Amino acid sequence: MPARNDDLRDALKRAASALRAQGPDFALGGSYALWVFGAPEPIHDVDFVVAEADTEAAAATLKAAGFNIERTPEDWLFKACVGDDFVIDVLHRLNGLPVEPEAISAAEELDVLAVRMRVLAPTHVLTEKLNALNEHSCDFASLIPGVRAVREQLDWEYLRTSTKDNDFASAFLFLADRLGLTS
């Protein structure tokens, strides 16, 4: 395992422990959520999801836990950093829609690196990833290993229905069909 993953894992555990102790409610999302269900471990960042109303409380908790809080030009997340390299992205909007508390409470509670936390289901994570595909960000190659690893846990019909208005998502699902990932 690369040293970077040790540092990301440490950041994930520190952030999750702080949020569990001080609030607000959160869920592990993105590629690390897929990792919990068997996908390859990511090496770039960790994604946590909080309800939009809890954004400032999450920033305050993570700042008190020693993270540097960076506000980004994007209005849907902030970054909690350890030094300059290891980042927790804290998302409070997904594909333009505010995260509601019910989305967090619906996530399954699991032990992740010996810390109990909610984890978004693979179908939820992949729905968001597919709906985020567009002409500026359309890297199918980065999606395939994770999808291959969790394919039996995905609700393919739900994915098709919930991403039907995104041509890039439809193209990915067509490719997944051709690669035999959906059967």
RAQUIFEN-V449169 format. One record per residue. PHI is phi in degrees with one decimal (none if undefined). BURIAL is 1 if it has 24 or more other C-alpha atoms within 12 Angstrom, else 0. Layout:
PHI_BURIAL ; PHI_BURIAL
This chain:
none_0 ; -62.8_0 ; -57.8_0 ; -56.9_0 ; -65.6_0 ; -59.8_0 ; -67.9_1 ; -64.3_1 ; -62.0_1 ; -63.0_1 ; -62.3_1 ; -59.2_1 ; -63.9_1 ; -62.8_1 ; -66.0_1 ; -63.1_1 ; -62.8_1 ; -64.0_1 ; -66.7_1 ; -63.9_1 ; -75.6_0 ; -111.7_0 ; 81.3_1 ; -84.6_1 ; -60.7_1 ; -152.4_1 ; -139.2_1 ; -74.1_1 ; -129.4_1 ; 59.5_1 ; -65.9_1 ; -69.4_1 ; -63.5_1 ; -62.4_1 ; -59.1_1 ; -57.2_1 ; -93.8_1 ; 118.7_0 ; -76.2_1 ; -60.4_0 ; -73.2_1 ; -72.9_1 ; -124.9_1 ; -101.0_0 ; -160.2_1 ; -119.0_1 ; -111.4_1 ; -113.8_1 ; -121.1_1 ; -128.9_1 ; -63.4_1 ; -56.1_1 ; -65.5_0 ; -100.5_1 ; -57.0_1 ; -68.0_0 ; -64.2_0 ; -64.5_1 ; -62.0_1 ; -64.8_1 ; -61.4_1 ; -69.6_1 ; -62.9_1 ; -63.4_0 ; -85.7_1 ; 99.4_0 ; -83.8_1 ; -84.2_1 ; -96.8_1 ; -117.4_0 ; -87.5_0 ; -105.3_0 ; -63.6_0 ; -68.2_0 ; -94.5_0 ; -116.7_1 ; -159.6_1 ; -133.0_1 ; -112.8_1 ; -112.1_1 ; -114.0_1 ; -110.9_1 ; 64.9_0 ; -101.4_0 ; -109.4_0 ; -108.8_1 ; -121.8_1 ; -106.8_1 ; -88.7_1 ; -109.7_1 ; -97.1_1 ; -122.7_1 ; -135.6_1 ; -121.4_1 ; 52.3_0 ; 86.4_0 ; -107.6_0 ; -61.3_0 ; -75.8_1 ; -98.0_1 ; -55.0_0 ; -64.3_0 ; -66.8_1 ; -72.9_1 ; -67.6_0 ; -77.0_0 ; -70.4_1 ; -72.7_1 ; -85.8_0 ; -138.5_0 ; -87.3_0 ; -122.3_1 ; 52.7_0 ; 70.3_0 ; -120.2_0 ; -76.0_0 ; -157.3_1 ; -78.8_1 ; -132.4_1 ; -63.1_1 ; -66.8_1 ; -53.9_1 ; -63.4_1 ; -63.4_1 ; -60.8_1 ; -68.1_1 ; -57.3_1 ; -66.1_1 ; -63.1_1 ; -68.8_1 ; -69.1_1 ; -83.6_1 ; -64.7_1 ; -156.2_0 ; -64.8_0 ; -97.8_0 ; -144.7_0 ; -144.4_0 ; -99.5_0 ; -63.3_1 ; -60.0_0 ; -75.6_0 ; -83.5_1 ; -59.5_1 ; -59.7_0 ; -66.8_1 ; -63.9_1 ; -58.6_1 ; -70.7_0 ; -110.3_1 ; -55.0_1 ; -71.1_0 ; -95.8_1 ; -92.7_1 ; -91.3_0 ; -63.9_1 ; -65.1_0 ; -62.0_0 ; -58.0_1 ; -62.1_1 ; -67.5_0 ; -78.2_1 ; -118.6_1 ; -61.1_0 ; -86.9_0 ; -108.4_1 ; -61.7_0 ; -69.4_1 ; -64.4_1 ; -60.5_1 ; -64.4_0 ; -63.2_1 ; -64.9_1 ; -60.9_0 ; -62.0_0 ; -60.0_1 ; -61.7_0 ; -63.2_0 ; -82.9_0 ; 77.3_0 ; -79.5_1 ; -96.5_1 ; -110.0_0
